């Protein structure tokens, strides 16, 4: 019959951890707290508070969804409001915490070439990426403000039987995108400002 081939040994936990964290040393680091100034420290405080509130919102959404599943299965109750409330909480948590994630530079990015680029080219790349991201997020925030204004003045409501006002999720989206644009602008300005060497 055939000859048995030796298979390669399974990767050890250390090798797996190395493969997962190989880019950690070359990823773009967030700015040190002292370099951000009073506006940056205020934004960091707001981001921290929002992360705490977003975490609470996700926990509440998980309880609401668990209640929804249990009440549908065991009690055969209608659960229109639970689904919509959990979507509002999850979407609100995602949009509101996006600036805090950007503060840590934790958004998904393709950084495979960062370690291959010279520092000057990498600096220009980072400026271009932050500038393009700021332009997109500022446009998105502006459109979100228009959408929020329309939902507020026209008194738009969801079409579900619960029918909550739509200014609630639109306001979460608007504030979250505005904070994200502000965070990107602050990081862009900080990168463009010459750093003074400590004396």
C-alpha positions, 0 to 999 in steps of 0.5 A, spaced: 500 500 500 502 507 500 507 509 505 505 513 511 508 520 511 510 524 517 505 530 518 508 536 521 507 537 528 502 542 530 504 549 532 505 550 539 501 556 543 507 560 543 508 560 535 500 561 535 501 567 539 507 569 535 503 569 529 497 573 532 501 578 534 507 579 529 505 586 527 504 589 534 511 592 534 510 596 528 503 598 528 502 606 529 502 608 536 497 612 539 500 619 541 502 620 549 497 623 553 501 629 555 502 631 547 495 631 546 493 638 550 487 640 554 482 639 548 485 632 547 485 630 554 477 632 554 476 628 548 480 622 552 475 623 558 469 623 553 471 617 550 472 613 556 465 615 559 462 613 552 466 606 552 463 605 559 456 607 557 457 603 551 459 597 555 453 598 559 448 598 553 451 592 550 450 588 556 443 591 556 442 589 549 444 582 551 439 581 557 433 584 552 435 579 547 435 573 552 429 576 554 426 576 547 428 569 545 425 566 552 419 570 552 418 568 544 419 560 546 416 559 553 411 564 553 409 565 545 409 573 546 410 578 541 417 581 542 417 587 537 420 592 542 425 588 544 428 587 537 428 594 535 431 596 542 437 592 542 438 594 535 438 601 537 443 599 543 448 596 539 448 601 533 449 606 538 454 603 542 458 602 535 457 609 533 459 612 540 465 608 541 468 609 534 472 615 537 475 611 543 477 606 538 480 611 533 484 614 539 487 607 540 488 606 533 484 600 534 480 600 527 481 595 522 487 597 518 492 594 513 499 595 516 502 589 512 507 594 509 508 599 515 514 595 517 517 595 510 517 603 509 522 608 511 520 612 517 519 618 512 514 615 507 510 611 513 509 618 516 506 621 509 502 615 509 499 616 516 498 623 514 494 621 508 490 615 511 488 620 517 486 626 512 482 621 507 479 618 514 477 625 517 474 627 510 470 621 510 468 621 517 466 629 517 462 628 511 458 622 514 457 627 520 455 632 516 450 628 513 448 625 519 446 632 522 442 633 516 438 626 517 437 628 525 434 635 523 430 632 518 427 626 523 427 631 529 423 637 525 418 632 521 417 627 527 419 621 524 418 614 527 419 607 526 414 603 522 414 598 527 408 597 532 412 600 538 414 606 533 420 610 537 422 616 534 428 616 529 431 622 532 434 617 538 438 612 533 440 618 529 442 622 534 447 617 537 450 616 530 451 623 529 454 624 535 459 618 534 461 620 527 462 627 530 466 625 535 470 620 530 471 626 526 474 630 531 478 625 534 481 624 527 482 631 526 486 632 533 490 626 531 492 629 524 493 636 527 498 633 532 502 629 527 503 635 523 505 639 529 512 639 530 514 636 536 519 640 541 524 636 544 524 636 551 530 640 554 
